Amino acid sequence: MLYIIGLGLSKKGISQQGLELVQRCKKVYLENYTVDFPYTAHELGEVIGKEVVEVDRDFVEGLGFVDEAAKKDVALLVYGSPLTATTHITIVNECTASGVKCKVIYSASVFDAVTETGLQLYKFGKVASMPAWNPSESYSPDSFMEVVKENQSIKAHSLILIDIGLDIQDALEQLKKSCENHKVKLKKIVLCQTLGTSKSKIFYKSLKELEEFTAVRKPYCLIIPGDLHFVEEEVLKGFE
């Protein structure tokens, strides 16, 4: 049996159901390539009481652990909620094709936590992902800004998820250049730091003001608000 278990947003965010199921597993893998964790694998291991093996993209996409799960109980731990912002649905499909039993245990994700900003979830448009640029290799994709423009055309909010390893100053510089390239004008934007943890912080500032920030904890995300309801506006003012 393969259990794909969401960890939520903090080291103690795993659900009671997830915790009970991971206890019965003979092998526990932690997928470590989709987010900058706000805690270590060792700290997580202490919470769940099991040894945790960190695995990278090649391991997960290789799907070898599915064969393991045909013979014993195996857990794949995923930050946030397993099927929300990753391609882990392919693992479920592989289990189905291979005749391996699979169960998904959901948990809180960034999509739940962004509502702490006061922005209404149903007013968000498509989610955009900002990749890390590599100027030395002339790699500076800014197609995520097309998603933002599409959202703005329907007055929707834009959630921008930040690539693993990308520091806040670099992310803001990429955002600034991408806006220039796509002729997008920004007013105030929202910066969310380690949502769902004790270090959680939300800022509502201009891009120029945010450029002064140098010590933002990972993981973090950015939100470009669309049209604001007066209640949303009132809540955001508290983060100025």
Summary of the structure (lengths in Angstrom):
residues: 240
radius of gyration: 19.2
end to end distance: 48.2
largest distance: 55.9
contacts: 761
relative contact order: 0.15
helix: 37%
strand: 22%
